[in-house]
């Protein structure tokens, strides 16, 4: 009779366990993934499809390659190599991954039998044997195992595994972020070097004009006002050069932090050489979203939250724990390990909570709220990823056109400066015309450098938005 009742209870527990399946992901809340980017390089055709991102499995484990090698700069290669070794954000992400993996091992251990040894002594009275106290010594082994009837332990393990995978994807994302930050800061430093050299060359040209004006002033050919104007241009342009020195120092210090090195001993030699701008294929939106490690991390966090709902629901169902104990017990310490002192027991405990003041209901509601939060975060990550790629693509597209027009402005202003200088030396134009021509040339050259720098920054930004390295399609 007892066996029949036990089997009935076990069967009922297994039936109830089927109800502990976590709820499916609501696909209607996942944003529609477009079939092409709105802004492509060099041209775009914007069409939107109906396929949703949820059908694409994460591809964040794919190798990303050394994408920075495309810039052809040995110094940049060395800086990124050093940052991958010493960057503090990377080390923190690696530590968080180690914690997640340790938690996964701990969760897995709950599904295995637990074995332990014990030894002790008990002193007290025994009912029916009078008031005299006796001492009983014992030693033995015990084992216990919780049968996963409701799937609670397996869902907890799945959630911990997804958390570990999410941390691994975040480590990949942090690595990519550090690489991109180093590349963008270094490229900004190089363009600061170019701009500093341009401004210094302009100062030198102004000084030549100042020397000529001083000679003409001493000869009585020009007024003191003309001399004061040139002196003003020299001083103001030198002030701009000093401000660029400060800007370069700040960029160099920012690089030292990214490399995990003290700023006081960090130095990057001045250099104005840069390799041609590499061209990067953008690929398809679904491919980009699958490769981005931050999107993959958000997706796995969503699935982990889904599993935790199943864990919370399983708390409503029975749990079965099997235990076994075996050992020795004797009132005499010398007789503890005699064969006649042996003792053993096997137990099966089926437990079902009946009243807990609403604790389990609150746990389910909390897990469902966590699932909603993870879905909102996932949606936001998808939209942000698409936006970043579109921003980089449209930036490269418009900057390319802007660079072409700005190049024409540089050519025209350079020609105007050469003509003004020649005519000024021959006394055909005023000094004011020459100064205006030089200011216009400097302004246009600096604007051209800034456009070129923005192109390099947008290229690195596109690499980051694409999720790292790329493979050129055949």
VOPAGU-2260 file (C-alpha; in pm, 1 decimal, decimal comma):
REM VOPAGU-2260
SITE   aa  ch    i         X         Y         Z
SITE  UNK   A    0       0,0       0,0       0,0
SITE  UNK   A    1     279,6     239,8      93,6
SITE  UNK   A    2     462,2     156,5    -229,8
SITE  UNK   A    3     149,6     227,4    -432,1
SITE  UNK   A    4     101,2     562,6    -262,4
SITE  UNK   A    5     466,8     652,5    -326,7
SITE  UNK   A    6     439,5     566,8    -696,3
SITE  UNK   A    7     118,2     768,1    -724,6
SITE  UNK   A    8     288,3    1070,9    -568,1
SITE  UNK   A    9     587,5    1038,8    -799,9
SITE  UNK   A   10     361,9    1014,3   -1105,1
SITE  UNK   A   11     169,4    1322,2    -996,1
SITE  UNK   A   12     496,4    1510,8    -944,4
SITE  UNK   A   13     615,2    1422,0   -1293,7
SITE  UNK   A   14     285,4    1537,8   -1445,7
SITE  UNK   A   15     303,4    1866,3   -1258,7
SITE  UNK   A   16     665,0    1913,2   -1362,0
SITE  UNK   A   17     553,1    1938,8   -1723,7
SITE  UNK   A   18     370,7    2257,9   -1629,9
SITE  UNK   A   19     697,6    2421,9   -1520,9
SITE  UNK   A   20     809,9    2494,6   -1876,6
SITE  UNK   A   21     925,3    2856,9   -1904,4
SITE  UNK   A   22     713,4    3084,9   -2128,3
SITE  UNK   A   23     824,7    3126,4   -2492,8
SITE  UNK   A   24     984,3    3449,1   -2615,1
SITE  UNK   A   25     722,9    3686,3   -2756,9
SITE  UNK   A   26     843,7    3724,6   -3117,7
SITE  UNK   A   27     609,8    4018,2   -3178,4
SITE  UNK   A   28     825,6    4226,4   -2943,3
SITE  UNK   A   29    1145,6    4164,2   -3142,8
SITE  UNK   A   30    1219,0    4444,4   -3392,6
SITE  UNK   A   31    1191,6    4365,0   -3763,8
SITE  UNK   A   32    1538,3    4325,6   -3915,6
SITE  UNK   A   33    1582,3    4515,0   -4246,5
SITE  UNK   A   34    1719,2    4323,8   -4544,6
SITE  UNK   A   35    1970,7    4599,3   -4630,7
SITE  UNK   A   36    2123,7    4905,7   -4470,0
SITE  UNK   A   37    1972,2    5239,1   -4562,0
SITE  UNK   A   38    2314,9    5391,4   -4629,4
SITE  UNK   A   39    2555,4    5159,7   -4809,6
SITE  UNK   A   40    2909,3    5219,6   -4929,9
SITE  UNK   A   41    2926,2    5354,9   -5195,1
SITE  UNK   A   42    2548,6    5359,6   -5263,6
SITE  UNK   A   43    2243,7    5224,7   -5087,7
SITE  UNK   A   44    1911,9    5068,4   -5172,0
SITE  UNK   A   45    1689,5    5080,1   -4866,3
SITE  UNK   A   46    1438,3    4796,5   -4846,0
SITE  UNK   A   47    1282,4    4645,5   -4538,1
SITE  UNK   A   48    1191,0    4279,7   -4502,3
SITE  UNK   A   49     974,6    4091,5   -4259,0
SITE  UNK   A   50    1230,5    3840,0   -4124,4
SITE  UNK   A   51    1294,4    3886,1   -3754,0
SITE  UNK   A   52    1630,9    3873,5   -3585,9
SITE  UNK   A   53    1531,1    3590,7   -3353,5
SITE  UNK   A   54    1579,4    3333,3   -3630,0
SITE  UNK   A   55    1953,9    3412,5   -3658,3
SITE  UNK   A   56    2174,9    3230,4   -3404,8
SITE  UNK   A   57    2458,8    3428,3   -3244,0
SITE  UNK   A   58    2790,6    3417,7   -3430,1
SITE  UNK   A   59    2995,9    3609,6   -3175,5
SITE  UNK   A   60    3235,6    3315,7   -3139,1
SITE  UNK   A   61    3364,2    3364,5   -3492,8
SITE  UNK   A   62    3725,4    3491,3   -3510,6
SITE  UNK   A   63    3744,2    3864,5   -3578,0
SITE  UNK   A   64    4097,7    3881,2   -3712,6
SITE  UNK   A   65    4345,4    4163,6   -3673,8
SITE  UNK   A   66    4133,5    4424,2   -3852,9
SITE  UNK   A   67    4362,6    4711,9   -3750,9
SITE  UNK   A   68    4638,3    4576,3   -3977,6
SITE  UNK   A   69    4444,5    4725,1   -4270,3
SITE  UNK   A   70    4563,7    5070,2   -4158,0
SITE  UNK   A   71    4924,6    4967,7   -4223,4
SITE  UNK   A   72    5073,2    5138,0   -3917,6
SITE  UNK   A   73    5335,7    4952,3   -3713,4
SITE  UNK   A   74    5293,6    5186,5   -3415,9
SITE  UNK   A   75    4917,9    5125,0   -3407,2
SITE  UNK   A   76    4977,8    4749,2   -3421,0
SITE  UNK   A   77    5212,5    4769,8   -3122,4
SITE  UNK   A   78    4974,7    4988,5   -2920,1
SITE  UNK   A   79    4681,1    4751,4   -2969,8
SITE  UNK   A   80    4896,3    4451,1   -2880,7
SITE  UNK   A   81    4998,5    4617,9   -2554,3
SITE  UNK   A   82    4641,2    4722,3   -2473,8
SITE  UNK   A   83    4516,8    4363,7   -2507,4
SITE  UNK   A   84    4765,1    4261,3   -2239,0
SITE  UNK   A   85    4734,5    4541,6   -1984,4
SITE  UNK   A   86    4399,2    4716,7   -2030,1
SITE  UNK   A   87    4209,0    4725,4   -1699,7
SITE  UNK   A   88    3862,0    4703,9   -1855,4
SITE  UNK   A   89    3965,8    4384,0   -2030,8
SITE  UNK   A   90    4102,1    4236,2   -1709,6
SITE  UNK   A   91    3777,9    4323,0   -1529,5
SITE  UNK   A   92    3569,4    4157,8   -1803,7
SITE  UNK   A   93    3789,3    3847,7   -1784,8
SITE  UNK   A   94    3738,5    3833,6   -1407,6
SITE  UNK   A   95    3360,2    3858,6   -1448,3
SITE  UNK   A   96    3372,9    3573,1   -1697,8
SITE  UNK   A   97    3570,6    3361,9   -1447,7
SITE  UNK   A   98    3303,9    3433,6   -1183,4
SITE  UNK   A   99    3025,1    3326,4   -1420,4
SITE  UNK   A  100    3204,9    3003,2   -1505,9
SITE  UNK   A  101    3260,6    2927,9   -1137,1
SITE  UNK   A  102    2889,2    2985,7   -1071,1
SITE  UNK   A  103    2806,5    2745,5   -1354,6
SITE  UNK   A  104    3023,8    2475,8   -1197,4
SITE  UNK   A  105    2854,3    2538,1    -863,0
SITE  UNK   A  106    2508,8    2507,6   -1021,4
SITE  UNK   A  107    2609,6    2187,7   -1198,5
SITE  UNK   A  108    2724,6    2044,4    -864,5
SITE  UNK   A  109    2368,1    2071,7    -729,7
SITE  UNK   A  110    2257,0    1811,1    -984,6
SITE  UNK   A  111    2511,2    1551,8    -868,8
SITE  UNK   A  112    2499,1    1328,6    -560,2
SITE  UNK   A  113    2651,7    1486,7    -250,6
SITE  UNK   A  114    2874,7    1259,9     -37,6
SITE  UNK   A  115    3023,0    1347,5     300,5
SITE  UNK   A  116    3194,9    1186,8     599,3
SITE  UNK   A  117    3107,0    1251,4     963,1
SITE  UNK   A  118    3233,7    1161,4    1308,4
SITE  UNK   A  119    3108,3    1268,5    1649,0
SITE  UNK   A  120    3008,3    1188,1    2001,1
SITE  UNK   A  121    2670,1    1225,8    2172,3
SITE  UNK   A  122    2614,6    1226,7    2549,9
SITE  UNK   A  123    2272,6    1211,9    2713,7
SITE  UNK   A  124    2006,1     995,1    2866,0
SITE  UNK   A  125    1810,0     724,5    2685,8
SITE  UNK   A  126    1436,8     684,2    2746,6
SITE  UNK   A  127    1354,8     371,2    2951,5
SITE  UNK   A  128    1712,8     324,3    3075,9
SITE  UNK   A  129    1705,6     548,8    3381,2
SITE  UNK   A  130    1861,8     889,4    3452,5
SITE  UNK   A  131    2222,3     776,7    3394,2
SITE  UNK   A  132    2390,1     956,6    3103,7
SITE  UNK   A  133    2568,7     758,6    2837,1
SITE  UNK   A  134    2808,8     855,1    2558,6
SITE  UNK   A  135    2769,7     722,2    2204,5
SITE  UNK   A  136    3048,0     755,1    1949,3
SITE  UNK   A  137    2971,3     743,4    1577,0
SITE  UNK   A  138    3147,2     760,7    1240,4
SITE  UNK   A  139    3015,6     708,7     890,5
SITE  UNK   A  140    2941,7     824,4     535,2
SITE  UNK   A  141    2632,6     997,5     404,1
SITE  UNK   A  142    2504,0    1060,1      51,9
SITE  UNK   A  143    2212,9    1260,4     -84,1
SITE  UNK   A  144    2072,9    1333,0    -428,7
SITE  UNK   A  145    1782,1    1552,9    -529,1
SITE  UNK   A  146    1586,2    1404,4    -818,3
SITE  UNK   A  147    1512,6    1681,7   -1068,4
SITE  UNK   A  148    1141,8    1604,5   -1102,3
SITE  UNK   A  149    1028,5    1954,0   -1200,8
SITE  UNK   A  150    1335,1    2048,7   -1407,8
SITE  UNK   A  151    1427,4    2320,7   -1160,1
SITE  UNK   A  152    1792,8    2218,1   -1139,7
SITE  UNK   A  153    1833,0    2176,4   -1514,8
SITE  UNK   A  154    1676,4    2517,3   -1580,0
SITE  UNK   A  155    1905,4    2673,4   -1320,8
SITE  UNK   A  156    2204,1    2512,6   -1492,1
SITE  UNK   A  157    2085,4    2635,8   -1831,2
SITE  UNK   A  158    2048,1    2989,8   -1696,0
SITE  UNK   A  159    2396,5    2980,6   -1544,4
SITE  UNK   A  160    2539,7    2845,0   -1871,0
SITE  UNK   A  161    2376,0    3125,9   -2068,9
SITE  UNK   A  162    2507,8    3378,8   -1818,6
SITE  UNK   A  163    2858,3    3243,6   -1868,8
SITE  UNK   A  164    2817,7    3263,4   -2246,9
SITE  UNK   A  165    2688,6    3618,4   -2207,4
SITE  UNK   A  166    2995,9    3713,6   -2003,3
SITE  UNK   A  167    3217,0    3558,8   -2267,6
SITE  UNK   A  168    3043,7    3765,7   -2535,6
SITE  UNK   A  169    3084,6    4077,0   -2320,6
SITE  UNK   A  170    3455,7    4000,0   -2292,9
SITE  UNK   A  171    3468,0    3988,8   -2673,2
SITE  UNK   A  172    3276,1    4315,8   -2683,3
SITE  UNK   A  173    3514,5    4478,4   -2435,5
SITE  UNK   A  174    3812,6    4356,6   -2636,6
SITE  UNK   A  175    3666,3    4510,0   -2952,7
SITE  UNK   A  176    3586,4    4832,2   -2767,7
SITE  UNK   A  177    3943,4    4862,7   -2639,6
SITE  UNK   A  178    4087,9    4793,5   -2985,3
SITE  UNK   A  179    3861,0    5055,3   -3144,1
SITE  UNK   A  180    3930,3    5312,1   -2870,9
SITE  UNK   A  181    4304,5    5268,4   -2911,3
SITE  UNK   A  182    4277,6    5298,4   -3290,5
SITE  UNK   A  183    4055,1    5607,0   -3279,1
SITE  UNK   A  184    4267,4    5781,7   -3015,8
SITE  UNK   A  185    4587,9    5701,6   -3202,3
SITE  UNK   A  186    4446,7    5824,4   -3534,8
SITE  UNK   A  187    4327,7    6144,6   -3366,5
SITE  UNK   A  188    4682,9    6185,8   -3234,2
SITE  UNK   A  189    4827,5    6146,1   -3582,3
SITE  UNK   A  190    4591,7    6405,5   -3728,9
SITE  UNK   A  191    4677,9    6635,6   -3440,1
SITE  UNK   A  192    5041,8    6598,1   -3550,0
SITE  UNK   A  193    4945,6    6691,4   -3905,0
SITE  UNK   A  194    4744,8    6991,4   -3791,8
SITE  UNK   A  195    5026,6    7107,3   -3564,6
SITE  UNK   A  196    5272,5    7089,2   -3852,5
SITE  UNK   A  197    5033,0    7279,7   -4077,9
SITE  UNK   A  198    4986,5    7557,1   -3822,8
SITE  UNK   A  199    5360,8    7576,2   -3757,8
SITE  UNK   A  200    5428,8    7604,1   -4131,5
SITE  UNK   A  201    5174,0    7885,1   -4145,7
SITE  UNK   A  202    5348,2    8058,8   -3855,2
SITE  UNK   A  203    5675,6    8034,2   -4047,6
SITE  UNK   A  204    5509,4    8189,8   -4354,4
SITE  UNK   A  205    5366,9    8467,1   -4139,4
SITE  UNK   A  206    5711,5    8532,2   -3995,8
SITE  UNK   A  207    5851,7    8573,7   -4345,5
SITE  UNK   A  208    5576,7    8820,8   -4420,9
SITE  UNK   A  209    5646,6    8995,8   -4091,2
SITE  UNK   A  210    6016,3    9026,7   -4173,5
SITE  UNK   A  211    5930,9    9171,7   -4515,7
SITE  UNK   A  212    5678,8    9412,1   -4363,2
SITE  UNK   A  213    5929,8    9528,3   -4102,4
SITE  UNK   A  214    6181,6    9608,8   -4375,8
SITE  UNK   A  215    5922,3    9799,2   -4573,8
SITE  UNK   A  216    5806,0    9981,7   -4260,1
SITE  UNK   A  217    6161,7   10085,3   -4178,6
SITE  UNK   A  218    6196,4   10209,0   -4537,5
SITE  UNK   A  219    5875,2   10406,1   -4500,5
SITE  UNK   A  220    5683,2   10208,3   -4764,5
SITE  UNK   A  221    5403,6   10086,3   -4533,0
SITE  UNK   A  222    5224,8   10226,9   -4230,6
SITE  UNK   A  223    5258,3   10101,5   -3876,3
SITE  UNK   A  224    4904,7    9958,5   -3905,3
SITE  UNK   A  225    5028,1    9705,2   -4162,8
SITE  UNK   A  226    5306,6    9598,0   -3928,2
SITE  UNK   A  227    5063,8    9559,1   -3637,2
SITE  UNK   A  228    4832,8    9341,9   -3849,2
SITE  UNK   A  229    5108,2    9095,9   -3935,1
SITE  UNK   A  230    5227,5    9084,8   -3573,5
SITE  UNK   A  231    4869,8    9005,9   -3467,1
SITE  UNK   A  232    4844,6    8719,0   -3715,9
SITE  UNK   A  233    5177,6    8574,1   -3597,9
SITE  UNK   A  234    5075,7    8586,0   -3230,5
SITE  UNK   A  235    4724,9    8445,9   -3281,7
SITE  UNK   A  236    4850,5    8159,9   -3501,2
SITE  UNK   A  237    5122,1    8074,4   -3247,4
SITE  UNK   A  238    4849,6    8060,6   -2980,2
SITE  UNK   A  239    4660,4    7808,1   -3193,6
SITE  UNK   A  240    4977,0    7599,1   -3225,2
SITE  UNK   A  241    5014,0    7595,9   -2846,1
SITE  UNK   A  242    4653,1    7484,4   -2801,6
SITE  UNK   A  243    4720,2    7197,8   -3043,2
SITE  UNK   A  244    5020,1    7098,9   -2829,8
SITE  UNK   A  245    4784,9    7067,7   -2534,1
SITE  UNK   A  246    4539,2    6865,8   -2740,2
SITE  UNK   A  247    4812,4    6624,3   -2846,7
SITE  UNK   A  248    4930,4    6577,8   -2487,6
SITE  UNK   A  249    4575,4    6493,6   -2378,9
SITE  UNK   A  250    4539,6    6233,5   -2654,6
SITE  UNK   A  251    4873,9    6079,7   -2559,3
SITE  UNK   A  252    4764,2    6058,0   -2194,9
SITE  UNK   A  253    4434,4    5898,7   -2300,0
SITE  UNK   A  254    4630,2    5634,5   -2490,5
SITE  UNK   A  255    4836,3    5556,2   -2181,4
SITE  UNK   A  256    4518,9    5478,7   -1982,9
SITE  UNK   A  257    4389,7    5249,2   -2258,9
SITE  UNK   A  258    4722,7    5064,5   -2252,9
SITE  UNK   A  259    4719,6    5038,7   -1872,4
SITE  UNK   A  260    5043,7    5234,7   -1841,7
SITE  UNK   A  261    5128,6    5546,8   -1635,6
SITE  UNK   A  262    5091,7    5868,5   -1834,3
SITE  UNK   A  263    5410,3    6012,5   -1684,9
SITE  UNK   A  264    5634,1    5764,3   -1865,1
SITE  UNK   A  265    5427,3    5714,1   -2181,2
SITE  UNK   A  266    5537,1    5867,3   -2511,4
SITE  UNK   A  267    5435,0    5837,1   -2876,6
SITE  UNK   A  268    5679,4    5988,4   -3122,9
SITE  UNK   A  269    5545,5    6259,4   -3352,4
SITE  UNK   A  270    5464,7    6134,3   -3701,3
SITE  UNK   A  271    5239,7    6269,6   -3976,2
SITE  UNK   A  272    5245,4    5965,8   -4208,8
SITE  UNK   A  273    4924,8    5766,6   -4252,4
SITE  UNK   A  274    4838,0    5477,4   -4480,7
SITE  UNK   A  275    4547,6    5517,1   -4726,3
SITE  UNK   A  276    4201,6    5477,3   -4582,1
SITE  UNK   A  277    4091,7    5109,2   -4601,3
SITE  UNK   A  278    3756,1    5016,1   -4753,1
SITE  UNK   A  279    3527,7    4800,7   -4540,1
SITE  UNK   A  280    3231,0    4599,5   -4675,9
SITE  UNK   A  281    2922,2    4649,4   -4463,3
SITE  UNK   A  282    2753,0    4313,2   -4519,5
SITE  UNK   A  283    2388,2    4239,5   -4430,8
SITE  UNK   A  284    2204,3    4362,2   -4119,3
SITE  UNK   A  285    2125,3    4008,3   -3998,1
SITE  UNK   A  286    2492,4    3909,0   -4032,3
SITE  UNK   A  287    2604,1    4216,7   -3840,1
SITE  UNK   A  288    2358,9    4153,6   -3557,3
SITE  UNK   A  289    2465,7    3789,4   -3534,3
SITE  UNK   A  290    2836,3    3881,0   -3514,9
SITE  UNK   A  291    2816,4    4163,7   -3265,3
SITE  UNK   A  292    2917,5    4028,8   -2924,2
SITE  UNK   A  293    2709,4    4281,1   -2730,3
SITE  UNK   A  294    2395,5    4175,0   -2919,0
SITE  UNK   A  295    2478,2    3808,8   -2856,7
SITE  UNK   A  296    2532,7    3882,4   -2487,3
SITE  UNK   A  297    2195,2    4056,0   -2467,7
SITE  UNK   A  298    2026,2    3763,6   -2643,6
SITE  UNK   A  299    2176,2    3510,2   -2404,5
SITE  UNK   A  300    2077,5    3723,5   -2105,8
SITE  UNK   A  301    1722,8    3716,0   -2241,6
SITE  UNK   A  302    1728,6    3335,4   -2266,4
SITE  UNK   A  303    1876,3    3311,4   -1916,0
SITE  UNK   A  304    1591,6    3526,0   -1782,5
SITE  UNK   A  305    1350,5    3291,2   -1959,1
SITE  UNK   A  306    1507,2    2991,8   -1782,7
SITE  UNK   A  307    1483,2    3166,8   -1445,6
SITE  UNK   A  308    1108,3    3196,2   -1494,0
SITE  UNK   A  309    1103,8    2816,8   -1524,5
SITE  UNK   A  310    1311,3    2787,9   -1205,8
SITE  UNK   A  311    1065,2    3009,7   -1018,8
SITE  UNK   A  312     765,3    2814,4   -1151,2
SITE  UNK   A  313     923,9    2484,3   -1046,4
SITE  UNK   A  314     915,9    2598,7    -682,7
SITE  UNK   A  315     540,4    2516,6    -683,0
SITE  UNK   A  316     600,6    2147,4    -749,9
SITE  UNK   A  317     719,6    1859,5    -528,9
SITE  UNK   A  318    1086,0    1782,7    -475,2
SITE  UNK   A  319    1225,4    1435,6    -414,8
SITE  UNK   A  320    1547,0    1385,1    -219,9
SITE  UNK   A  321    1713,9    1046,5    -177,0
SITE  UNK   A  322    1954,8    1000,7     113,6
SITE  UNK   A  323    2167,1     712,7     236,8
SITE  UNK   A  324    2378,4     687,0     549,8
SITE  UNK   A  325    2608,5     413,2     672,3
SITE  UNK   A  326    2862,3     386,2     952,8
SITE  UNK   A  327    2929,7     273,5    1306,0
SITE  UNK   A  328    2798,8     370,0    1650,4
SITE  UNK   A  329    2907,4     242,4    1993,9
SITE  UNK   A  330    2913,6     361,2    2356,4
SITE  UNK   A  331    3279,1     255,9    2371,8
SITE  UNK   A  332    3529,2     445,4    2159,1
SITE  UNK   A  333    3741,8     133,0    2112,8
SITE  UNK   A  334    3442,4     -55,2    1970,0
SITE  UNK   A  335    3328,5     208,2    1719,4
SITE  UNK   A  336    3466,0      29,1    1413,7
SITE  UNK   A  337    3356,4    -324,6    1512,9
SITE  UNK   A  338    3137,1    -501,5    1258,5
SITE  UNK   A  339    2867,7    -549,9    1516,8
SITE  UNK   A  340    2845,2    -170,4    1565,6
SITE  UNK   A  341    2751,2    -101,1    1205,9
SITE  UNK   A  342    2434,3      88,5    1116,4
SITE  UNK   A  343    2276,6     212,4     790,6
SITE  UNK   A  344    1965,0     379,6     657,0
SITE  UNK   A  345    1809,6     471,9     320,8
SITE  UNK   A  346    1548,4     750,7     301,5
SITE  UNK   A  347    1330,9     905,7      32,6
SITE  UNK   A  348    1173,5    1242,4     111,7
SITE  UNK   A  349     901,8    1385,9    -111,0
SITE  UNK   A  350     818,3    1739,2      -5,6
SITE  UNK   A  351     562,5    1989,4    -132,8
SITE  UNK   A  352     532,0    2337,9      16,9
SITE  UNK   A  353     171,4    2426,2     100,4
SITE  UNK   A  354     173,4    2774,9     250,8
SITE  UNK   A  355     461,4    3020,6     228,5
SITE  UNK   A  356     290,4    3358,0     260,7
SITE  UNK   A  357     310,0    3429,8    -113,6
SITE  UNK   A  358     685,6    3380,7    -143,1
SITE  UNK   A  359     668,3    3150,9    -448,6
SITE  UNK   A  360     415,0    3371,0    -626,6
SITE  UNK   A  361     635,1    3673,2    -570,5
SITE  UNK   A  362     934,4    3477,0    -703,6
SITE  UNK   A  363     749,0    3395,4   -1027,6
SITE  UNK   A  364     636,6    3756,6   -1069,4
SITE  UNK   A  365     991,4    3878,5   -1010,1
SITE  UNK   A  366    1130,0    3633,6   -1266,8
SITE  UNK   A  367     871,0    3741,4   -1525,3
SITE  UNK   A  368     955,3    4106,0   -1462,5
SITE  UNK   A  369    1321,3    4016,5   -1511,8
SITE  UNK   A  370    1226,0    3855,6   -1844,8
SITE  UNK   A  371    1044,2    4173,2   -1951,9
SITE  UNK   A  372    1346,9    4379,5   -1852,8
SITE  UNK   A  373    1579,4    4151,5   -2050,5
SITE  UNK   A  374    1350,0    4177,8   -2354,8
SITE  UNK   A  375    1353,2    4558,3   -2337,2
SITE  UNK   A  376    1732,2    4556,4   -2308,1
SITE  UNK   A  377    1758,5    4316,8   -2601,5
SITE  UNK   A  378    1533,4    4532,4   -2818,7
SITE  UNK   A  379    1734,7    4841,0   -2732,9
SITE  UNK   A  380    2061,3    4663,4   -2814,5
SITE  UNK   A  381    1929,1    4556,9   -3155,1
SITE  UNK   A  382    1813,9    4906,1   -3243,7
SITE  UNK   A  383    2136,6    5062,4   -3118,0
SITE  UNK   A  384    2346,4    4820,5   -3324,2
SITE  UNK   A  385    2158,4    4904,1   -3643,9
SITE  UNK   A  386    2182,1    5275,0   -3568,9
SITE  UNK   A  387    2558,2    5260,3   -3516,5
SITE  UNK   A  388    2613,8    5086,7   -3849,8
SITE  UNK   A  389    2386,1    5331,3   -4029,9
SITE  UNK   A  390    2561,5    5627,7   -3867,8
SITE  UNK   A  391    2901,9    5501,1   -3976,5
SITE  UNK   A  392    2786,7    5422,5   -4330,4
SITE  UNK   A  393    2618,2    5756,8   -4387,1
SITE  UNK   A  394    2917,3    5927,8   -4228,2
SITE  UNK   A  395    3158,3    5763,5   -4471,2
SITE  UNK   A  396    2927,1    5837,8   -4762,1
SITE  UNK   A  397    2886,6    6208,4   -4686,9
SITE  UNK   A  398    3245,2    6257,9   -4572,1
SITE  UNK   A  399    3371,1    6120,2   -4902,6
SITE  UNK   A  400    3174,4    6383,8   -5092,9
SITE  UNK   A  401    3274,3    6651,3   -4843,5
SITE  UNK   A  402    3643,5    6560,8   -4877,2
SITE  UNK   A  403    3625,1    6598,9   -5255,5
SITE  UNK   A  404    3466,1    6944,9   -5234,2
SITE  UNK   A  405    3700,6    7051,2   -4955,0
SITE  UNK   A  406    3998,4    6944,4   -5166,5
SITE  UNK   A  407    3884,1    7181,0   -5437,2
SITE  UNK   A  408    3860,7    7460,5   -5179,3
SITE  UNK   A  409    4218,6    7388,1   -5065,5
SITE  UNK   A  410    4348,0    7405,1   -5422,0
SITE  UNK   A  411    4171,8    7736,0   -5486,9
SITE  UNK   A  412    4284,6    7894,1   -5158,9
SITE  UNK   A  413    4644,2    7779,5   -5214,8
SITE  UNK   A  414    4645,1    7936,0   -5559,1
SITE  UNK   A  415    4494,4    8255,6   -5420,1
SITE  UNK   A  416    4767,2    8275,6   -5152,6
SITE  UNK   A  417    5044,8    8228,9   -5409,4
SITE  UNK   A  418    4901,4    8502,6   -5631,0
SITE  UNK   A  419    4849,2    8741,5   -5338,6
SITE  UNK   A  420    5201,8    8686,4   -5210,7
SITE  UNK   A  421    5351,1    8754,6   -5553,2
SITE  UNK   A  422    5141,6    9066,2   -5608,1
SITE  UNK   A  423    5210,5    9192,6   -5255,0
SITE  UNK   A  424    5585,2    9163,9   -5308,2
SITE  UNK   A  425    5546,2    9366,7   -5624,2
SITE  UNK   A  426    5329,5    9623,9   -5449,0
SITE  UNK   A  427    5017,2    9546,0   -5650,4
SITE  UNK   A  428    4786,6    9446,3   -5361,5
SITE  UNK   A  429    4758,5    9550,9   -5002,0
SITE  UNK   A  430    4889,9    9356,5   -4709,6
SITE  UNK   A  431    4534,2    9302,0   -4593,7
SITE  UNK   A  432    4461,2    9105,1   -4911,6
SITE  UNK   A  433    4762,2    8880,6   -4846,3
SITE  UNK   A  434    4663,2    8816,8   -4484,5
SITE  UNK   A  435    4308,6    8732,7   -4588,9
SITE  UNK   A  436    4441,0    8485,5   -4846,1
SITE  UNK   A  437    4668,1    8316,1   -4590,9
SITE  UNK   A  438    4387,2    8292,2   -4334,3
SITE  UNK   A  439    4156,7    8140,5   -4593,9
SITE  UNK   A  440    4417,4    7883,2   -4697,9
SITE  UNK   A  441    4490,7    7785,4   -4337,1
SITE  UNK   A  442    4120,2    7755,1   -4260,2
SITE  UNK   A  443    4055,0    7535,9   -4564,5
SITE  UNK   A  444    4358,6    7314,8   -4504,3
SITE  UNK   A  445    4257,7    7257,1   -4142,6
SITE  UNK   A  446    3902,4    7183,4   -4251,1
SITE  UNK   A  447    4034,0    6928,9   -4502,2
SITE  UNK   A  448    4237,8    6760,7   -4228,6
SITE  UNK   A  449    3934,7    6749,4   -4001,4
SITE  UNK   A  450    3724,8    6587,7   -4275,5
SITE  UNK   A  451    3997,0    6330,3   -4338,7
SITE  UNK   A  452    4025,5    6260,4   -3965,7
SITE  UNK   A  453    3648,0    6213,7   -3949,3
SITE  UNK   A  454    3673,6    5959,0   -4232,3
SITE  UNK   A  455    3928,7    5753,6   -4039,1
SITE  UNK   A  456    3720,9    5778,2   -3720,9
SITE  UNK   A  457    3406,5    5670,0   -3907,2
SITE  UNK   A  458    3595,6    5375,0   -4058,2
SITE  UNK   A  459    3698,0    5249,5   -3714,4
SITE  UNK   A  460    3345,0    5318,4   -3595,2
SITE  UNK   A  461    3212,0    5099,4   -3875,1
SITE  UNK   A  462    3447,5    4818,9   -3771,7
SITE  UNK   A  463    3316,1    4847,2   -3416,2
SITE  UNK   A  464    2954,5    4857,2   -3535,3
SITE  UNK   A  465    3006,9    4551,8   -3756,9
SITE  UNK   A  466    3133,0    4353,7   -3459,5
SITE  UNK   A  467    3503,6    4344,0   -3547,3
SITE  UNK   A  468    3689,9    4208,2   -3846,6
SITE  UNK   A  469    3527,6    4132,6   -4176,8
SITE  UNK   A  470    3558,4    3899,8   -4469,9
SITE  UNK   A  471    3549,9    4053,1   -4815,7
SITE  UNK   A  472    3282,4    3869,1   -5019,8
SITE  UNK   A  473    3399,1    3689,9   -5334,5
